[in-house]
């Protein structure tokens, strides 16, 4: 749902995934092959970095000891990413905004570090043409829609495996 419906990722795009092993192991493994041109993953430990690399992430950042904003800028040569998928919330929100490229999209679908604190909407004038999505897992209420998404996902996975 996140990669194909909340914000459809295009094959030429670069995406940033926070908390990659916890949330995205299966998506990271097919990301560079089908979903996106490049997948940048943030992780909290060396063990999780190994998992993310093994799943095909193009760049892995230990966000507790490295500045993920600087690393993303370096990896993208200052262009930024097309999409940030953020399940962390409070600890990564501001940095995620800084990582976006032109017409970038920030999709927030969790708050493992706490909710994003209120902020002045005028702050977004500093972000180059931002789209923002907040996914609630009640978004897909129709069983037929859930079944169609599951079928699409399994077809993509079978193409890779």
MOMOWO-V17801 format. One record per residue. N is the residue number from 1. RES is the residue in one small letter. PSI is psi in whole degrees, -180 to 180 (999 if undefined). Layout:
{{N/RES/PSI} {N/RES/PSI}}
This chain:
{{1/x/-43} {2/x/-46} {3/x/-25} {4/x/-23} {5/x/-42} {6/x/-45} {7/x/104} {8/x/119} {9/x/134} {10/x/152} {11/x/-23} {12/x/4} {13/x/159} {14/x/133} {15/x/152} {16/x/129} {17/x/116} {18/x/146} {19/x/47} {20/x/-55} {21/x/-36} {22/x/-36} {23/x/-30} {24/x/18} {25/x/-50} {26/x/-37} {27/x/-38} {28/x/-36} {29/x/-27} {30/x/-8} {31/x/-58} {32/x/-19} {33/x/-35} {34/x/-51} {35/x/-40} {36/x/162} {37/x/-45} {38/x/144} {39/x/123} {40/x/128} {41/x/134} {42/x/141} {43/x/164} {44/x/-5} {45/x/164} {46/x/-38} {47/x/-44} {48/x/-31} {49/x/-41} {50/x/-41} {51/x/-48} {52/x/-43} {53/x/-43} {54/x/-25} {55/x/0} {56/x/9} {57/x/137} {58/x/-32} {59/x/135} {60/x/131} {61/x/126} {62/x/95} {63/x/-17} {64/x/-25} {65/x/-7} {66/x/151} {67/x/105} {68/x/-29} {69/x/-46} {70/x/-42} {71/x/-40} {72/x/-44} {73/x/-41} {74/x/-47} {75/x/-38} {76/x/8} {77/x/39} {78/x/-3} {79/x/-31} {80/x/176} {81/x/160} {82/x/-35} {83/x/139} {84/x/127} {85/x/114} {86/x/110} {87/x/1} {88/x/-50} {89/x/-116} {90/x/-46} {91/x/-22} {92/x/-10} {93/x/-54} {94/x/-43} {95/x/-36} {96/x/-42} {97/x/-41} {98/x/-23} {99/x/-14} {100/x/140} {101/x/-174} {102/x/137} {103/x/28} {104/x/160} {105/x/132} {106/x/120} {107/x/114} {108/x/125} {109/x/22} {110/x/176} {111/x/56} {112/x/-25} {113/x/5} {114/x/164} {115/x/153} {116/x/125} {117/x/154} {118/x/148} {119/x/162} {120/x/125} {121/x/-26} {122/x/-18} {123/x/-27} {124/x/-11} {125/x/-20} {126/x/-10} {127/x/131} {128/x/96} {129/x/70} {130/x/140} {131/x/142} {132/x/135} {133/x/142} {134/x/108} {135/x/127} {136/x/136} {137/x/5} {138/x/2} {139/x/-39} {140/x/86} {141/x/-30} {142/x/129} {143/x/-39} {144/x/-37} {145/x/-42} {146/x/-43} {147/x/-42} {148/x/-41} {149/x/-42} {150/x/-43} {151/x/-43} {152/x/-43} {153/x/-47} {154/x/-36} {155/x/-43} {156/x/-44} {157/x/-43} {158/x/-30} {159/x/-35} {160/x/-39} {161/x/999}}
